[in-house]
Amino acid sequence: MKKLAIILGVVLFPIVLFAQNQGTTTISFLEIPAGARSIGMGEAYVSVADEVSALYWNPAGITRLNTNQASFQYTEWFVDTRLNYAATVVKLKDTYLGVNINMFDGGLMDVTTLTFPDGTGEEFSVQDISLGFTYAQALTENFSIGGTLKLLQSRIWRMRASTAAVDLGFQYQTPFDKVELGFSISNFGSEMKLSGDNTFVRVDLDPQNAGNNDGIPANLLLKSWDLPLIFRIGLNYKALNTLDHKLIIAGDAVYPNNNVNYLNFGAEYGFRKVFFIRGGYSNLFVEDNYGLGHLRGGVGIYVSDRISVDYAYSDRGELGGISTIGASINF
């Protein structure tokens, strides 16, 4: 308990300082949750994470896997954009290694300018990619840690930005029966700034007078932006854990650097480890939704000992609903 108190002091101190600082961030697709099971539970998952989607929520969670596992997730996002997530975890004795790729595809859009507001006939694409490499280990029967190195890239037309970030997390089986604690820091890294030839323009320094050079080459100055840094700390309680019935209740406190702090709550009921029903409430205390929404729900089915399929639905307020479909394979 003394060691746990020290750990909590270390991780909670930066939250107190950090919670006072909010600002605009870039590559915001990193905030879109990955994993149909976790979404269905109201995104209250930092202490629950025990399968391959833990690579997104809490890298320490992969130490709960008893076998190698791969997962594929697909989310149909707003206005014909898509989010694809794939991950795999391999167990090597007491060490767990994981790789995941998270890709946001904005599709094709028309190029418009002030001169051609209806389009120039060209098209451009928007694409964000995160590639992560994870190492995790169970230090004791009750305590595990994990970390992920992520390579990030954002592309829009002929502009590009790249950087690296780190995720860190731990999970702890508390002395209280059936209660587990989890904590994670996501997207800790340097700022990003786009660069490319789309910022090259020609300007007239004195448009009010004729006779001067009206085509001076110039390069628009772009600003660097922080990554969406997120602190999560949560608890879960296994209210039921029998051969036929399993019920998990979970709650997370979330501290983002680009919005107010909020809470997520969720639950999962499982029948004979074959059929699962999930529900939750996200973004409590967030007054202005901006498409975050609150209600979450989902189901899961184990097709066999090796294959499971999950579905989640997210209410996104005035923007409508979002569906996520996922499948996992043990090997």
N, C-alpha and C positions, 0 to 999 in steps of 0.2 A: 504493500500500500504506500510505503514511503517513496519507493521508486516511481510509482504511478503518479503521486502528487507532484514530484519533481518534473516528470514528463508533461503533465497537464499545465504546470506553471510555465514551462518553456513554450509550449504551443499556444497557450491562451494569451500570453503577454503581447505577442505581435498582433493578435486579433483586436485587442483593446485599442491599440494605436492605429491599426489599419482601418478599423471600422469608421473612423472619423474622416477618412479621405476617400472621396468618390470622384470619378472623372470618366471621360470618354476613353474607350478602349478599341482596339482593332481585332481583326480575325475572330469575330464574335461567334462563329459557328462552333467554337470550342465549348460554348455554353449550352449547346443543344445536347440533351442527354442521349447516351448510347445504351442500348439494351432494353428490349421490350419488357423483361421482368422488372427491372428497376423503375422504369417509367410507370408501369401499372401499379407499383407500390407507392405512388406519389413522389417518386424521386427521393425517398427517405432510405438511403441505401449504403451510406458510408460504413456503417457497422455490420450490415447484413451481407455485403458482397462476399460471395463464396464460389463464384464461377467466373468464366472468362471475361465477362463484362466488367469485372473488378478492375481491369486494366484502365478503364476510364474513371471509375469512382474512387477506388482505393487500391493501389497496387499490392498492398499487404494481403488483400483478400484471396489472391490466387493460391496462397499456402494452404487453403482449406480443400483444394482439389485432391482427389485420390487417384486421378488418372489424367492423361493428356487430354486436352479439349480444344476444339476450334469452334468459332461462332461467326455467323454472318447476319447482319442487320440491315434493313432497308426502311427508310423513312421518306414518305412523300411530303415534302415541306411546302411552304406557301408559294403561290404563283408559279407552279410548274418547276420548282427547284427540288433537288433531291439530296439526301444524305445517305452515304453508304459507309458501313463500318464492318471491318473484318479483323478478327484477332485469333491468336492461338497461344496456348500455354503448354510447356513441356516440363515435366518433373524429372529432376536429376538428383536422386537420393534426397538430401535435405534442402536442396536448392531448386527454385522455380524460375524459369526463364519464360518471358512472354514477348510477343511482337504484335503490334496492332497498327492498322492504317484507318484513318478517319478522313473521308473526302466529302466535301460539299461541292455540288455541281449546280451552278446557276443557269445552265443552258445558254442558248444563243439569244442575243438581243441586237436590235438595230442601232447603228451608230447615227446619232443626231447631232447637229450643230446649230448655232444661231442662224447661219445662212440656210441650212437645210433642216428645218425642224421636223419634217416628215421622214427624214432619213437620207443618208448619202448613198444607199445601196450596199454599204458594207455591214458586216455583222461582227460582234465581239462576244467573248465568253468570260465568265467569272468562275474561278475555281480556287478553292482553299484545300490544302492537304496537311495532315499531321501524321507523321510516322514515328512510332514509339517503340523503345526497347526497354524491357522491364527485368529487374532482378528482385527477388523476394526470398525471404527465409523466415522460418519459425524459430525464434531464439529459445523459446520454452514451449511447453504444452499450452500455455495461456497467452503468449505474447508473440506477435509476428510483425515484421516490418517489410517495407518494399519501396522501391524507387523506380522511376521511369525517366529516361532521357528522350525528349521529343524534338524532332526536326520539323519546323513549320515553314510553309510557303503559301503565299497568297498571290494570285495572278488575276489581273483584269486588263483585257485587251493586250497592249504591248508593255504593260507595267508589271513589275514583280517585286516582292519583298520576301526576305527569308530571315529566320532567326532560330534559336534553340531555346528550349524550356525544360523544366524539371517538375515532375510530380513526386510527392513523398506521402507516405501514409503508414499508419499502424492500426492494429486491431488487438483488443485485450479482452480476455474472458475475466470479468470482474469476480470478486469473492461472493457477490450476491448471486444466488442460484438463478440460472437461465437468463442472466443479463450480460450483454456484451457491449463494449465501447469501441468506437471507431473514430479516426481522425485522418484528414488528408489535406494537403496543400496542392492545388492544381495550377499549372501554367505559370510557374515562377521562372521568369526569364527576362531578357533584354527587350528594348523597344523595337518596333518595326517601322520602316519607312519605304514607301514605294519608290522605284526608280525605273526609268525607261524613256523611250523617245516620245511618248504621248505628252510630255511636259514641254517639249520644244515648240515655241510659238514665235511669230513675228509681230512686233508691236510698233506703234507710232507714238513716240514720246511726246509729241505736240500735235494732237489731232485737230486743234483749233486753227492752226495755220498751215497754209499750203507751201510746197517747195522744199520741205524737209524730207529726210529719209523715213518713209512710212513702213519699212520692212526690216527693222533691226532685229536680228536673231536674239532670242531670249529663252531662258529656261525657268519655268515656274518653280518656286521654292516650296517644297512639301515638308510637312511636319512629321516628326516621329511620334508614335502612339504606343501606350502601354498594352501589354497582353491582359486578357480578362482573368486576373488572379482571383482564385476562389478558395476560401477556407471552409471546411465542413467538419462538424463534430456531431456525433450522434450516438444513440443507444437503441438497442432492440431487446425485446423480451419474448421468449418462447413460451407463450401461454399454454400451448398444447404441444406434446411431442410423443405420440404413441404410434403404433404400427398403422392404425387406420386414419388418424387425424393429426394434423400439424397446423399450428397457428402462430404466426410471427407478427408482432406489433412493433413498429419502428418510428423513430422521430429524429430529424436532423435539424441543426441550426446552421444556417448558411450565411457567410460573410463575403459578398463580392465587392470588388473595388470600383464597380461602375453602377451600383444601385444600392438601395436600402437593404439592411439585413432582413432575413425572413426565415420562416420555419416550414419544413415539410413533414407530413405525417402519412403513414401508410400501413397496410396490413396484407398478409397473404395467408390464405387457408388452403391446405393441401389434403386431398383424400387419397389414402393408400399410395402416396408418392407417385401418383399417375396423373391426377387432374388437379389444377390449381386455379383459384379465383383470387384476384387482387383488386385493391382499391386504395385511393389515397387523396390527399388534399395538399396542393403545393402552393408556394409563394404567399403564405400567410403573412400579413402586415404590408404587402406590396399594394399600395392604393391604386396607382396608375398601372394598369396591366400591360399595355403595349404588346399584346399578343402572348403574354406569359400564361394566362389562364390559371385555373385552380384545380378543377376536378380531373382525376386520373383513374383509369381502370384497365383491366386486362385479364387474360386467361392464359393458361399454359397446359400442354399435354406432353407426357412422355410417350412417344410412339413405341419405343423399345428401350432396353437398357442403355443403348448408345445414342439414341436420337431424341431430341426434344424440340418442340415448336412452341413459340410464344407470340402473343398478339397484345398490343397496348393501344389505348385510345386516350388522347390528350385534348381536353377542352381548352381552346386558345382564345376565349373571349369573343370579341367581335370579329376576329379573323377566322373563326370556325373551328373545326376539329382536325386533328392530325392523327394518322395511323402509323404504327411501327410494327413491322413483322420481322421475326428473327428465328433462327434455327441453330442448334448446337449439336456437335458430334463429339462423342468420347472415342478415343483411339489409343 
